[in-house]
């Protein structure tokens, strides 16, 4: 599991990051909205723990930004504000849960794990990227009006890509979603699967949508 913590209190951030890592949760901490947006555009996360008051904006604004982009990663709002109106506002902009400071660390861990078990919920079931149309419910895809004959694994990879459009995905993140967390990300199975999907999705079409980032992984987008 990968968690992004957006918290500008240095001591609290270090404590949370250290504690979550001790629980076996891969956690990165950033202190600003700008740093969070950059991190979210270049890596996939399973849960975002988001403080409300940040130096360059608010957690409400950042959460709204994510939802407007179709990023359905579960968000846990973490704040000293406990008024009902504040909780309603957070949920209104797309947050999934709300935890008031001070909090018991065990509760934070439990809420993060619960959110991570939820399937992504905000991406429309009908997705269009360039001339690619993907029906996530019927598990069908077509490009330029031509139906793509995809295997179950090829569609699973395509679903990971469209759910993280524009985000750089590393090998471990992709393999954990297409296979499971015990799959070895350093085998050539992923490359072979990407080649097969490219042959059906990109070879006869423009623009190319699957981009290899040397040393980083893959990005699915209209622009490289």
Residue frames as a rotation matrix with the C-alpha (Angstrom) as fourth column:
UNK 1
0.578 0.816 0.000 0.00
0.816 -0.578 0.000 0.00
0.000 0.000 -1.000 0.00
UNK 2
-0.582 -0.755 0.303 1.25
0.761 -0.637 -0.124 3.50
0.287 0.159 0.945 -0.84
UNK 3
0.508 0.726 -0.463 0.12
0.850 -0.511 0.130 6.56
-0.142 -0.459 -0.877 1.12
UNK 4
-0.379 -0.542 0.750 0.74
0.539 -0.788 -0.298 10.25
0.752 0.291 0.591 0.49
UNK 5
0.194 0.356 -0.914 0.63
0.948 -0.308 0.082 12.47
-0.252 -0.882 -0.397 3.59
UNK 6
-0.148 -0.160 0.976 0.08
0.486 -0.871 -0.069 16.20
0.861 0.464 0.206 2.96
UNK 7
0.784 0.302 -0.543 0.90
0.611 -0.212 0.763 17.90
0.115 -0.929 -0.350 6.27
UNK 8
0.401 -0.639 0.656 2.92
0.058 -0.698 -0.714 21.06
0.914 0.324 -0.243 6.95
UNK 9
0.740 -0.203 0.641 3.56
-0.671 -0.164 0.723 20.42
-0.042 -0.965 -0.257 10.65
UNK 10
0.043 -0.833 -0.552 7.08
-0.756 0.333 -0.563 19.01
0.653 0.442 -0.615 10.38
UNK 11
-0.725 -0.364 0.585 7.10
-0.682 0.500 -0.534 17.11
-0.098 -0.786 -0.610 13.67
UNK 12
0.122 0.862 0.491 3.65
-0.558 0.469 -0.685 15.62
-0.821 -0.190 0.539 13.13
UNK 13
0.675 0.103 -0.730 4.49
-0.728 0.256 -0.636 14.68
0.121 0.961 0.248 9.56
UNK 14
-0.343 -0.893 -0.292 7.68
-0.755 0.447 -0.480 12.90
0.559 0.055 -0.827 10.60
UNK 15
-0.623 0.155 0.767 5.83
-0.613 0.512 -0.601 11.06
-0.486 -0.845 -0.224 13.35
UNK 16
0.471 0.877 0.095 3.04
-0.570 0.385 -0.726 9.88
-0.673 0.288 0.681 11.05
UNK 17
0.500 -0.343 -0.795 5.39
-0.760 0.266 -0.593 8.86
0.415 0.901 -0.128 8.24
UNK 18
-0.600 -0.794 0.101 7.63
-0.723 0.483 -0.494 6.94
0.343 -0.369 -0.864 10.65
UNK 19
-0.421 0.510 0.750 4.67
-0.572 0.492 -0.656 5.26
-0.704 -0.705 0.085 12.34
UNK 20
0.656 0.713 -0.249 3.00
-0.624 0.325 -0.711 4.22
-0.425 0.621 0.658 9.08
UNK 21
0.169 -0.680 -0.714 6.24
-0.778 0.353 -0.520 2.84
0.606 0.643 -0.469 7.69
UNK 22
-0.744 -0.420 0.520 6.63
-0.665 0.541 -0.515 0.81
-0.065 -0.729 -0.682 10.88
UNK 23
0.037 0.859 0.510 3.19
-0.456 0.469 -0.756 -0.64
-0.889 -0.205 0.409 10.09
UNK 24
-0.466 -0.320 0.825 4.47
0.491 0.682 0.542 -1.71
-0.736 0.657 -0.161 6.68
UNK 25
0.657 0.724 0.211 2.73
0.632 -0.377 -0.677 1.12
-0.411 0.578 -0.705 4.82
UNK 26
-0.379 -0.797 0.471 4.88
0.925 -0.318 0.208 2.83
-0.016 0.514 0.857 2.19
UNK 27
0.660 0.669 -0.342 4.40
0.708 -0.706 -0.013 6.52
-0.250 -0.233 -0.940 3.04
UNK 28
-0.467 -0.728 0.502 5.73
0.806 -0.584 -0.098 9.76
0.364 0.359 0.859 1.58
UNK 29
0.261 0.545 -0.797 5.20
0.818 -0.563 -0.117 13.17
-0.512 -0.621 -0.593 3.15
UNK 30
-0.473 -0.334 0.816 4.89
0.689 -0.717 0.106 16.58
0.550 0.612 0.569 1.50
UNK 31
-0.566 0.120 -0.816 4.07
0.696 -0.462 -0.550 19.95
-0.442 -0.879 0.178 3.06
UNK 32
-0.611 0.313 -0.728 2.31
-0.394 -0.917 -0.063 21.99
-0.687 0.248 0.683 0.35
UNK 33
0.513 0.847 0.139 -0.47
-0.154 0.251 -0.956 21.77
-0.844 0.469 0.260 -2.21
UNK 34
0.519 -0.372 -0.770 2.03
-0.855 -0.241 -0.459 22.30
-0.015 0.896 -0.443 -5.01
UNK 35
-0.598 -0.794 0.108 4.24
-0.798 0.602 0.007 19.44
-0.071 -0.082 -0.994 -3.84
UNK 36
-0.299 0.581 0.757 1.19
-0.142 0.757 -0.638 17.20
-0.943 -0.298 -0.144 -3.46
UNK 37
0.715 0.594 -0.367 -0.03
-0.419 -0.056 -0.906 17.94
-0.559 0.802 0.209 -6.99
UNK 38
0.108 -0.768 -0.631 3.40
-0.974 0.047 -0.223 17.16
0.202 0.639 -0.743 -8.42
UNK 39
-0.735 -0.402 0.546 3.67
-0.565 0.808 -0.165 13.93
-0.375 -0.430 -0.821 -6.45
UNK 40
-0.002 0.849 0.529 0.18
-0.108 0.525 -0.844 12.82
-0.994 -0.059 0.090 -7.47
UNK 41
0.717 0.241 -0.654 0.89
-0.629 -0.180 -0.756 13.47
-0.300 0.954 0.022 -11.14
UNK 42
0.034 -0.835 -0.550 4.07
-0.885 0.231 -0.405 11.40
0.465 0.500 -0.731 -11.12
UNK 43
-0.935 -0.300 -0.187 3.14
-0.193 0.876 -0.441 8.46
0.296 -0.377 -0.878 -8.88
UNK 44
0.016 0.973 -0.230 0.05
-0.198 0.228 0.953 6.48
0.980 0.030 0.197 -7.95
UNK 45
-0.872 -0.213 0.440 -1.13
-0.455 0.023 -0.890 6.26
0.180 -0.977 -0.118 -4.35
UNK 46
-0.585 0.665 -0.464 -3.71
0.551 0.746 0.375 4.11
0.595 -0.037 -0.803 -2.61
UNK 47
0.503 0.697 -0.512 -4.73
0.860 -0.347 0.373 6.69
0.083 -0.628 -0.774 0.02
UNK 48
-0.333 -0.534 0.777 -4.11
0.309 -0.840 -0.446 10.42
0.891 0.092 0.445 0.52
UNK 49
0.184 0.299 -0.936 -4.04
0.980 -0.125 0.153 11.78
-0.071 -0.946 -0.316 4.08
UNK 50
-0.254 -0.163 0.954 -4.71
0.633 -0.773 0.037 15.48
0.731 0.613 0.299 3.69
UNK 51
-0.535 0.022 -0.845 -4.43
0.722 -0.506 -0.471 18.33
-0.438 -0.862 0.255 6.18
UNK 52
0.521 0.818 0.243 -6.88
0.842 -0.445 -0.305 21.19
-0.141 0.363 -0.921 5.71
UNK 53
0.941 -0.168 -0.295 -4.65
-0.143 -0.984 0.103 24.19
-0.308 -0.055 -0.950 6.43
UNK 54
0.361 -0.835 0.416 -1.59
0.896 0.435 0.095 24.30
-0.260 0.338 0.905 4.17
UNK 55
-0.306 -0.588 -0.749 0.87
0.444 -0.784 0.434 27.12
-0.842 -0.199 0.501 3.38
UNK 56
-0.936 -0.142 -0.322 -0.24
-0.206 -0.521 0.829 27.60
-0.286 0.842 0.458 -0.24
UNK 57
-0.424 0.858 -0.290 -3.92
-0.544 0.015 0.839 26.69
0.724 0.513 0.460 -0.07
UNK 58
-0.099 0.473 0.876 -6.36
-0.931 0.267 -0.249 24.40
-0.351 -0.840 0.414 1.65
UNK 59
-0.850 -0.152 0.505 -6.97
-0.088 0.985 0.148 20.70
-0.520 0.081 -0.850 1.67
UNK 60
0.178 0.978 0.109 -10.48
0.178 0.077 -0.981 21.41
-0.968 0.194 -0.160 0.41
UNK 61
0.499 -0.042 -0.865 -9.05
-0.737 -0.546 -0.399 23.06
-0.456 0.837 -0.304 -2.72
UNK 62
-0.576 -0.793 -0.196 -6.58
-0.795 0.489 0.360 20.24
-0.190 0.363 -0.912 -3.28
UNK 63
-0.595 0.434 0.676 -9.25
0.172 0.891 -0.421 17.58
-0.785 -0.134 -0.605 -2.87
UNK 64
0.512 0.812 -0.279 -11.53
-0.072 -0.283 -0.956 19.40
-0.856 0.510 -0.086 -5.33
UNK 65
0.082 -0.602 -0.795 -8.60
-0.952 -0.284 0.116 19.62
-0.295 0.747 -0.596 -7.80
UNK 66
-0.839 -0.432 0.329 -8.11
-0.363 0.897 0.253 15.86
-0.405 0.093 -0.910 -7.64
UNK 67
-0.222 0.842 0.492 -11.78
0.369 0.540 -0.757 15.08
-0.903 0.013 -0.430 -8.15
UNK 68
0.530 0.397 -0.750 -12.05
-0.456 -0.612 -0.646 17.50
-0.715 0.684 -0.144 -11.06
UNK 69
-0.243 -0.723 -0.647 -9.23
-0.967 0.129 0.219 15.57
-0.075 0.679 -0.730 -12.75
UNK 70
0.573 0.566 -0.592 -11.04
-0.615 0.775 0.145 12.27
0.541 0.281 0.793 -12.19
UNK 71
-0.556 -0.785 -0.273 -8.49
-0.299 0.496 -0.815 11.07
0.775 -0.372 -0.511 -9.62
UNK 72
0.448 0.894 -0.031 -10.56
-0.380 0.221 0.898 8.80
0.810 -0.391 0.438 -7.38
UNK 73
-0.465 -0.697 -0.547 -7.86
0.280 0.470 -0.837 7.96
0.840 -0.542 -0.023 -4.80
UNK 74
0.505 0.701 -0.504 -9.51
0.699 0.010 0.715 7.82
0.506 -0.713 -0.485 -1.35
UNK 75
-0.340 -0.557 0.758 -8.86
-0.002 -0.805 -0.593 10.97
0.941 -0.203 0.272 0.71
UNK 76
0.269 0.317 -0.909 -8.76
0.921 0.192 0.339 11.14
0.282 -0.929 -0.241 4.50
UNK 77
0.296 -0.106 0.949 -9.02
-0.044 -0.994 -0.098 14.73
0.954 -0.013 -0.299 5.75
UNK 78
0.087 -0.398 -0.913 -6.86
0.947 0.317 -0.048 15.30
0.308 -0.861 0.405 8.82
UNK 79
-0.239 -0.066 0.969 -7.53
0.139 -0.990 -0.033 18.53
0.961 0.127 0.246 10.68
UNK 80
-0.943 -0.095 -0.317 -7.91
0.329 -0.148 -0.933 20.29
0.042 -0.984 0.171 14.01
UNK 81
-0.654 0.756 0.036 -11.33
-0.746 -0.652 0.136 21.58
0.126 0.062 0.990 12.91
UNK 82
-0.951 0.309 0.014 -14.16
0.297 0.925 -0.238 19.51
-0.087 -0.222 -0.971 14.33
UNK 83
-0.448 0.834 -0.321 -17.20
-0.535 -0.538 -0.651 21.63
-0.716 -0.120 0.688 13.46
UNK 84
0.080 0.586 0.806 -19.94
0.411 0.717 -0.563 19.85
-0.908 0.376 -0.183 11.55
UNK 85
0.858 0.277 -0.433 -19.77
-0.208 -0.584 -0.785 22.49
-0.470 0.763 -0.443 8.80
UNK 86
-0.002 -0.942 -0.335 -16.08
-0.934 -0.118 0.337 21.73
-0.357 0.313 -0.880 8.23
UNK 87
-0.573 -0.170 0.802 -16.73
-0.065 0.985 0.162 18.00
-0.817 0.040 -0.575 7.97
UNK 88
0.462 0.824 0.328 -19.60
0.380 0.151 -0.913 18.60
-0.802 0.546 -0.243 5.58
UNK 89
0.669 -0.266 -0.694 -17.42
-0.637 -0.687 -0.350 20.86
-0.384 0.676 -0.629 3.44
UNK 90
-0.422 -0.900 0.114 -14.67
-0.738 0.413 0.534 18.25
-0.527 0.141 -0.838 3.25
UNK 91
-0.409 0.344 0.845 -17.07
0.342 0.916 -0.208 15.51
-0.846 0.204 -0.493 2.24
UNK 92
0.624 0.740 -0.251 -18.72
0.106 -0.399 -0.911 17.89
-0.774 0.542 -0.327 -0.20
UNK 93
0.400 -0.549 -0.734 -15.51
-0.877 -0.462 -0.132 18.40
-0.267 0.696 -0.666 -2.20
UNK 94
0.546 -0.060 -0.835 -14.93
-0.540 0.737 -0.406 14.66
0.640 0.673 0.371 -2.45
UNK 95
-0.534 -0.727 0.431 -13.17
-0.809 0.293 -0.509 13.53
0.244 -0.621 -0.745 0.74
UNK 96
-0.101 0.458 -0.883 -13.96
-0.141 0.872 0.469 9.98
0.985 0.172 -0.024 1.82
UNK 97
0.399 0.167 -0.902 -13.29
0.807 0.403 0.432 10.21
0.435 -0.900 0.026 5.54
UNK 98
0.319 -0.170 0.933 -12.49
-0.273 -0.959 -0.081 12.76
0.908 -0.229 -0.352 8.23
UNK 99
0.318 -0.289 -0.903 -10.26
0.847 0.514 0.134 12.48
0.425 -0.808 0.408 11.33
UNK 100
0.801 0.086 0.592 -9.94
-0.103 -0.955 0.279 15.26
0.590 -0.285 -0.756 13.89
UNK 101
-0.294 -0.937 -0.188 -6.67
0.320 0.088 -0.943 16.12
0.901 -0.338 0.274 15.64
UNK 102
-0.485 -0.864 0.132 -5.59
-0.864 0.497 0.077 14.98
-0.133 -0.077 -0.988 18.15
UNK 103
0.576 0.658 -0.485 -6.24
-0.742 0.670 0.028 11.37
0.343 0.344 0.874 17.18
UNK 104
0.414 -0.407 0.814 -5.20
-0.375 0.739 0.560 7.89
-0.830 -0.537 0.153 18.23
UNK 105
-0.405 -0.672 -0.620 -2.57
-0.847 0.021 0.531 6.57
-0.343 0.741 -0.578 15.83
UNK 106
-0.820 0.131 0.557 -4.22
0.162 0.987 0.007 3.14
-0.549 0.096 -0.830 15.79
UNK 107
0.251 0.968 -0.030 -7.42
0.323 -0.113 -0.940 4.77
-0.912 0.226 -0.341 14.51
UNK 108
0.238 -0.257 -0.937 -5.50
-0.779 -0.627 -0.026 6.55
-0.580 0.736 -0.349 11.74
UNK 109
-0.806 -0.591 -0.034 -3.99
-0.512 0.667 0.541 3.23
-0.297 0.454 -0.840 10.62
UNK 110
-0.520 0.681 0.516 -7.38
0.446 0.731 -0.516 1.51
-0.729 -0.038 -0.684 10.73
UNK 111
0.470 0.730 -0.496 -9.05
-0.037 -0.545 -0.838 4.25
-0.882 0.412 -0.228 8.67
UNK 112
-0.126 -0.602 -0.788 -6.24
-0.900 -0.265 0.346 4.21
-0.417 0.753 -0.509 6.09
UNK 113
-0.925 -0.239 0.296 -6.49
-0.136 0.935 0.328 0.45
-0.355 0.263 -0.897 5.70
UNK 114
-0.126 0.962 0.241 -10.27
0.472 0.272 -0.839 0.66
-0.873 0.008 -0.488 5.38
UNK 115
0.469 0.270 -0.841 -10.01
-0.471 -0.729 -0.496 3.32
-0.748 0.629 -0.215 2.66
UNK 116
-0.491 -0.767 -0.413 -7.38
-0.785 0.184 0.592 1.32
-0.378 0.615 -0.692 0.79
UNK 117
-0.737 0.265 0.622 -9.82
0.272 0.959 -0.086 -1.59
-0.619 0.105 -0.778 0.50
UNK 118
0.308 0.908 -0.283 -12.33
0.056 -0.314 -0.948 0.57
-0.950 0.276 -0.147 -1.35
UNK 119
-0.053 -0.256 0.965 -12.40
0.963 0.242 0.117 0.40
-0.263 0.936 0.234 -5.12
UNK 120
-0.942 -0.261 -0.212 -11.78
0.187 -0.931 0.314 3.68
-0.279 0.256 0.925 -7.01
UNK 121
-0.255 0.966 0.047 -15.19
0.796 0.237 -0.557 5.31
-0.549 -0.105 -0.829 -7.22
UNK 122
0.113 0.363 -0.925 -15.03
0.004 -0.931 -0.365 8.61
-0.994 0.038 -0.107 -9.08
UNK 123
-0.831 -0.438 -0.342 -13.87
-0.325 -0.116 0.939 7.71
-0.451 0.891 -0.046 -12.54
UNK 124
0.154 0.929 -0.337 -16.83
-0.912 0.003 -0.409 7.45
-0.379 0.371 0.848 -14.94
UNK 125
0.146 -0.048 0.988 -17.53
0.013 0.999 0.047 3.93
-0.989 0.006 0.146 -16.17
UNK 126
0.729 0.025 0.684 -17.36
0.681 0.085 -0.728 5.23
-0.077 0.996 0.045 -19.74
UNK 127
0.284 -0.746 -0.603 -13.92
0.128 -0.593 0.795 6.73
-0.950 -0.303 -0.073 -20.38
UNK 128
0.877 -0.058 0.477 -12.64
0.475 -0.041 -0.879 8.46
0.071 0.997 -0.009 -23.52
UNK 129
0.248 -0.870 -0.425 -8.97
0.030 -0.432 0.901 9.28
-0.968 -0.237 -0.081 -24.16
UNK 130
-0.766 -0.366 -0.528 -8.25
-0.463 -0.255 0.849 10.72
-0.446 0.895 0.026 -27.63
UNK 131
-0.130 0.750 -0.649 -10.24
-0.914 0.163 0.371 8.33
0.384 0.641 0.664 -29.89
UNK 132
-0.798 -0.152 -0.583 -10.09
0.061 0.942 -0.329 5.46
0.600 -0.298 -0.743 -27.39
UNK 133
0.057 0.864 0.499 -13.38
-0.841 -0.228 0.490 4.52
0.538 -0.448 0.714 -25.73
UNK 134
-0.828 -0.350 -0.438 -13.33
-0.039 0.815 -0.577 2.24
0.559 -0.461 -0.689 -22.67
UNK 135
0.314 0.923 0.225 -16.39
-0.590 0.003 0.808 0.77
0.744 -0.386 0.545 -20.98
UNK 136
-0.646 -0.685 0.338 -15.16
-0.662 0.280 -0.696 -0.28
0.382 -0.673 -0.634 -17.54
UNK 137
-0.073 0.705 0.705 -18.44
-0.802 0.379 -0.461 -1.99
-0.592 -0.599 0.538 -16.63
UNK 138
0.888 0.450 -0.088 -18.82
-0.395 0.653 -0.646 -4.07
-0.234 0.609 0.758 -19.78
UNK 139
0.145 -0.946 0.288 -15.02
-0.110 0.274 0.955 -4.42
-0.983 -0.170 -0.064 -20.03
UNK 140
0.503 0.020 0.864 -14.93
0.836 0.243 -0.492 -3.44
-0.220 0.970 0.106 -23.67
UNK 141
0.000 -0.541 -0.841 -12.66
0.035 -0.841 0.540 -1.03
-0.999 -0.030 0.019 -25.54
UNK 142
0.542 0.106 0.834 -12.57
0.822 0.140 -0.552 0.43
-0.175 0.984 -0.012 -29.03
UNK 143
-0.192 -0.624 -0.757 -10.33
0.231 -0.779 0.583 2.88
-0.954 -0.063 0.294 -30.81
UNK 144
-0.801 -0.046 -0.597 -11.30
-0.494 -0.513 0.702 4.93
-0.339 0.857 0.388 -33.82
UNK 145
0.162 0.966 -0.203 -14.57
-0.976 0.127 -0.177 3.00
-0.145 0.227 0.963 -33.79
UNK 146
0.051 -0.225 -0.973 -12.74
-0.482 0.848 -0.221 -0.32
0.875 0.481 -0.065 -34.10
UNK 147
0.895 0.324 0.307 -13.41
-0.425 0.412 0.806 -2.90
0.135 -0.852 0.506 -31.37
UNK 148
-0.161 -0.987 0.017 -10.23
-0.875 0.135 -0.464 -4.07
0.456 -0.089 -0.886 -29.61
UNK 149
0.704 0.344 -0.622 -10.04
-0.118 0.920 0.374 -7.78
0.701 -0.190 0.688 -28.85
UNK 150
-0.162 -0.764 0.624 -8.38
-0.798 -0.270 -0.538 -7.73
0.580 -0.586 -0.566 -25.43
UNK 151
-0.214 0.005 -0.977 -7.63
0.410 0.908 -0.085 -10.61
0.886 -0.419 -0.197 -23.10
UNK 152
0.768 0.534 -0.354 -8.60
0.510 -0.175 0.842 -10.31
0.388 -0.827 -0.407 -19.43
UNK 153
0.180 -0.786 -0.592 -5.04
0.851 -0.178 0.495 -9.36
-0.494 -0.593 0.636 -18.44
UNK 154
-0.652 -0.397 0.646 -4.74
0.707 -0.625 0.330 -6.83
0.273 0.672 0.688 -21.28
UNK 155
0.207 0.791 0.575 -7.96
0.310 -0.611 0.729 -5.16
0.928 0.027 -0.372 -20.20
UNK 156
0.725 0.000 -0.689 -6.80
0.688 -0.036 0.725 -5.19
-0.025 -0.999 -0.026 -16.56
UNK 157
-0.364 -0.916 -0.166 -3.65
0.861 -0.399 0.315 -3.33
-0.355 -0.028 0.935 -17.62
UNK 158
-0.521 0.250 0.816 -5.69
0.482 -0.703 0.523 -0.89
0.704 0.666 0.246 -19.72
UNK 159
0.596 0.799 -0.076 -7.97
0.487 -0.284 0.826 -0.24
0.638 -0.529 -0.559 -16.75
UNK 160
0.300 -0.589 -0.750 -4.97
0.847 -0.197 0.493 0.59
-0.438 -0.784 0.440 -14.54
UNK 161
-0.694 -0.622 0.362 -3.74
0.720 -0.585 0.373 2.99
-0.021 0.519 0.854 -17.21
UNK 162
-0.259 0.636 0.727 -7.04
0.378 -0.626 0.682 4.82
0.889 0.451 -0.078 -17.75
UNK 163
0.723 0.515 -0.461 -7.66
0.601 -0.141 0.787 5.10
0.340 -0.846 -0.411 -14.01
UNK 164
0.362 -0.680 -0.637 -4.27
0.512 -0.426 0.746 6.82
-0.779 -0.596 0.194 -13.70
UNK 165
0.593 -0.090 0.800 -4.19
0.766 -0.243 -0.595 8.82
0.249 0.966 -0.075 -16.93
UNK 166
0.627 -0.422 0.655 -1.20
-0.136 -0.887 -0.441 11.18
0.767 0.187 -0.614 -17.04
UNK 167
0.696 -0.357 0.623 0.41
-0.684 -0.067 0.726 9.66
-0.218 -0.932 -0.291 -13.93
UNK 168
-0.125 -0.824 -0.552 3.78
-0.759 0.438 -0.481 7.92
0.639 0.359 -0.681 -14.04
UNK 169
0.827 0.436 0.354 3.26
-0.561 0.674 0.480 4.36
-0.030 -0.596 0.802 -12.81
UNK 170
-0.277 -0.959 0.063 6.24
-0.957 0.281 0.075 2.31
-0.089 -0.039 -0.995 -11.67
UNK 171
-0.494 0.011 -0.869 6.53
-0.421 0.872 0.250 -1.44
0.760 0.490 -0.426 -12.26
UNK 172
-0.965 0.073 -0.252 5.62
0.249 0.561 -0.789 -2.44
0.084 -0.824 -0.560 -8.71
UNK 173
-0.574 0.796 -0.191 2.44
-0.472 -0.513 -0.717 -0.33
-0.669 -0.321 0.670 -8.75
UNK 174
-0.123 0.535 -0.836 1.25
-0.974 0.094 0.204 -1.81
0.188 0.840 0.510 -12.04
UNK 175
-0.585 -0.150 -0.797 2.03
-0.223 0.975 -0.020 -5.43
0.780 0.166 -0.603 -11.23
UNK 176
-0.970 0.243 -0.020 0.32
0.074 0.217 -0.973 -5.18
-0.232 -0.946 -0.228 -7.82
UNK 177
-0.299 0.910 -0.289 -2.87
-0.648 -0.415 -0.638 -4.05
-0.701 -0.004 0.714 -9.57
UNK 178
0.056 0.290 -0.956 -2.79
-0.948 0.314 0.040 -6.38
0.312 0.904 0.292 -12.59
UNK 179
-0.240 -0.175 -0.955 -1.56
0.055 0.979 -0.194 -9.46
0.969 -0.099 -0.226 -10.73
UNK 180
0.861 0.449 -0.238 -1.20
0.301 -0.073 0.951 -9.11
0.410 -0.890 -0.198 -6.94
UNK 181
0.756 -0.554 0.349 1.25
-0.650 -0.696 0.305 -7.78
0.074 -0.457 -0.886 -4.37
UNK 182
0.449 -0.597 0.665 3.19
-0.175 0.671 0.721 -11.08
-0.876 -0.440 0.196 -4.37
UNK 183
0.878 -0.128 0.461 3.97
0.477 0.312 -0.822 -10.93
-0.039 0.941 0.335 -8.09
UNK 184
-0.003 -0.967 -0.253 7.63
0.695 -0.184 0.695 -10.26
-0.719 -0.174 0.673 -8.82
UNK 185
0.790 0.374 -0.486 7.77
-0.006 -0.788 -0.616 -6.84
-0.613 0.490 -0.620 -10.58
UNK 186
0.038 -0.888 -0.458 11.20
-0.739 -0.333 0.586 -7.64
-0.673 0.316 -0.669 -12.02
UNK 187
-0.221 -0.020 0.975 10.10
0.506 0.852 0.132 -10.47
-0.834 0.522 -0.178 -14.28
UNK 188
-0.968 -0.159 -0.196 9.50
-0.082 -0.535 0.841 -9.70
-0.238 0.830 0.505 -17.95
UNK 189
-0.438 0.871 0.221 5.77
0.875 0.470 -0.119 -10.49
-0.207 0.141 -0.968 -17.68
UNK 190
0.237 0.548 -0.803 4.86
0.348 -0.819 -0.456 -6.81
-0.907 -0.171 -0.384 -17.51
UNK 191
-0.483 -0.484 -0.729 6.91
-0.489 -0.542 0.684 -5.88
-0.726 0.687 0.025 -20.58
UNK 192
-0.959 0.147 0.242 5.34
0.275 0.686 0.673 -8.73
-0.067 0.712 -0.699 -22.52
UNK 193
-0.094 0.988 -0.125 1.85
0.905 0.033 -0.424 -7.62
-0.414 -0.153 -0.897 -21.48
UNK 194
0.109 0.068 -0.992 2.57
-0.064 -0.995 -0.075 -3.99
-0.992 0.071 -0.104 -22.41
UNK 195
-0.839 -0.471 -0.271 3.86
-0.306 -0.002 0.952 -5.10
-0.449 0.882 -0.142 -25.83
UNK 196
-0.711 0.626 0.319 0.66
0.702 0.646 0.298 -7.04
-0.019 0.436 -0.900 -26.51
UNK 197
0.226 0.826 -0.517 -1.56
0.721 -0.498 -0.481 -4.15
-0.655 -0.264 -0.708 -25.42
UNK 198
-0.222 -0.392 -0.893 0.47
-0.276 -0.853 0.443 -1.67
-0.935 0.345 0.081 -27.48
UNK 199
-0.959 -0.183 0.217 0.13
0.129 0.402 0.907 -3.84
-0.253 0.897 -0.362 -30.57
UNK 200
-0.319 0.925 0.209 -3.66
0.943 0.288 0.164 -3.65
0.092 0.249 -0.964 -30.28
UNK 201
0.443 0.564 -0.697 -4.02
0.745 -0.664 -0.065 -0.15
-0.500 -0.490 -0.714 -28.87
UNK 202
0.372 -0.415 -0.830 -1.26
-0.129 -0.909 0.397 1.95
-0.919 -0.040 -0.392 -30.45
UNK 203
-0.434 -0.752 0.496 0.37
0.402 0.331 0.854 0.30
-0.806 0.570 0.159 -33.46
UNK 204
-0.444 0.322 0.836 -2.29
0.885 0.014 0.465 1.33
0.138 0.947 -0.291 -35.98
UNK 205
0.628 0.775 0.068 -3.34
0.728 -0.616 0.300 4.59
0.274 -0.139 -0.952 -34.33
UNK 206
-0.674 -0.701 0.233 -2.21
0.542 -0.683 -0.489 8.11
0.502 -0.204 0.840 -33.52
UNK 207
0.154 -0.920 0.361 -1.50
-0.837 -0.316 -0.446 9.59
0.525 -0.234 -0.819 -31.07
UNK 208
-0.253 -0.327 -0.910 0.34
0.234 0.892 -0.386 6.89
0.939 -0.311 -0.149 -29.16
UNK 209
0.561 0.618 0.551 -1.05
-0.405 -0.376 0.833 6.52
0.722 -0.691 0.039 -25.64
UNK 210
0.947 -0.282 -0.155 1.35
0.297 0.576 0.761 4.17
-0.125 -0.767 0.629 -23.83
UNK 211
0.590 -0.767 0.252 4.70
-0.409 -0.553 -0.726 5.83
0.697 0.326 -0.639 -23.11
UNK 212
0.577 -0.522 -0.628 7.75
0.747 0.649 0.147 4.18
0.331 -0.553 0.765 -21.56
UNK 213
0.790 -0.385 0.477 9.67
-0.493 -0.862 0.120 6.41
0.365 -0.330 -0.870 -19.14
UNK 214
0.209 -0.793 -0.572 13.22
0.115 0.601 -0.791 5.11
0.971 0.100 0.217 -18.83
UNK 215
-0.776 -0.589 -0.225 13.97
0.224 0.077 -0.972 4.20
0.589 -0.805 0.072 -15.24
UNK 216
-0.794 0.499 0.348 10.48
-0.606 -0.595 -0.529 5.25
-0.057 -0.630 0.774 -14.16
UNK 217
-0.499 0.669 0.551 7.82
0.251 0.720 -0.647 2.98
-0.830 -0.185 -0.527 -15.62
UNK 218
-0.630 0.385 0.675 4.90
0.747 0.060 0.663 3.86
0.215 0.921 -0.325 -17.90
UNK 219
-0.657 0.512 -0.554 2.63
-0.105 -0.789 -0.605 6.83
-0.747 -0.339 0.572 -18.47
UNK 220
-0.388 0.642 0.662 -0.72
0.910 0.380 0.165 6.62
-0.145 0.666 -0.731 -20.27
UNK 221
0.083 0.373 -0.924 -1.53
0.204 -0.914 -0.350 9.93
-0.976 -0.159 -0.151 -21.93
UNK 222
0.912 0.266 0.313 -1.99
0.368 -0.190 -0.910 11.73
-0.182 0.945 -0.272 -25.22
UNK 223
0.665 -0.735 0.133 1.29
-0.586 -0.623 -0.518 13.59
0.464 0.267 -0.845 -24.66
UNK 224
0.227 -0.658 -0.718 4.54
0.340 0.744 -0.575 11.70
0.913 -0.113 0.393 -23.84
